[in-house]
Amino acid sequence: MRPGHLLIAMVFACLASSVQAQNNSADQISDTIFGPRVPTDYAYGAYQRGYFLTALELALPRAEQGDAAAQTLIAELYARGLGVAQSLERAAGWYQLASNNGDRLATFELGMLYQDGAGVPRNRQRAAELFRSSAEAGYIPAKYNLALLHVEGVLAEPSLTRAAELMKVAADAELPEALYDYGAMLLEGAGLAPDVAQGADYIRRAAEAGLVDAQVDYATLLYLGQGIERDVEAAATWYGIAAANGNVVAQNRYAKLLAVGEGVNLNLEEAAMWRALARRQGLTDPDLDRLLVSIPAAELARAEERARFWPSTPPSIETVATIPTVEGPVLPAPTDAANAPSQVVEPNQTTDETAAPAPDAAVGESEPESQDP
């Protein structure tokens, strides 16, 4: 090697070692600040992107080696029928393997299967044991379910105090159902000292998280001014949200507010529509009927029509006018005289131009001209 080339090689070697040292130093700083890096889970990445068969193919080798996360992933695929035929029996088997290997999600899901008797024999005692195990491992939904068992007091020690403790942990983790139930416990003083204001706040958070029952109750708290400053307009808004989400109680109450113009602009047609939707679910209200007794017949008919198509809007002349039409020649009607054949055709009549004339016809004799029928 020439001296110049040797010098260049030494320089590159030094640079490479310098870069490697910097990378090692950066890795140490990264691990110190952010913690050790977790290897990429390609199977879960494929699952998140909807490539379920790829996820199964990538997870199977790991699952066979006892990887709990891969076993749980396969169980989820079978439980939901994603990329494979749904099989709760196979899902239960994979959940059991993952649970044995310490996966708390798998333990909880297996408990749910035992509680419902899906893929395994129904066994609520076994479900309670699995919920307890998953809760002790820190899984929030399991803590919520265990709290409910303490409230029920059959498969767990009857203790509202213990239930409230578990419920608060789940609520503070923003589980919507736990927010709602813990708020109700605070309102009623179940298992802890009553706190109406704090209870209303928990129910508000559940409502904002999209829990429909909480939306109805929060609207009621606002309307009554219980634990929160009275705000009829806000109450009407929340009743409207819950009504649009299909809650029959909210539909009935929102209709009443619309019928009298309380917290919202008076609108009899809108009220009648929500009444019709509530009736469809089996709720009738004589008080609401009396409020709508004066509605004009035309408005009532429109309201009933809107309820029939809800949540879509009824088709209208304007809507039909937007449907594209195909341009082209107009086909004649089947009875159009211009379509009739010029002569009657016998079913077995030959049409061969070379066919011999009929025996009774003289050769060379002219035939009478045919006439249209």
Secondary structure, DSSP 4 states (H G I P E B T S, - for coil): --HHHHHHHHHHHHHHHHHHHHHHHHHHHHHHHH-SPPPP-HHHHHHHTT-HHHHHHHHHHHHHTT-HHHHHHHHHHHHHTSSS---HHHHHHHHHHHHHTT-HHHHHHHHHHHHHTSSS---HHHHHHHHHHHHHTT-HHHHHHHHHHHHHTSSS---HHHHHHHHHHHHHTT-HHHHHHHHHHHHHTSSS---HHHHHHHHHHHHHTT-HHHHHHHHHHHHHTSSS---HHHHHHHHHHHHHTT-HHHHHHHHHHHHHTSSS---HHHHHHHHHHHHHTT---HHHHHHTTT--HHHHHHHHHHHHHTTSPPP-HHHHHTS-----PPPPPTT-GGGS-SS---TT----TTPPPPTTSPTTPPPPPP---
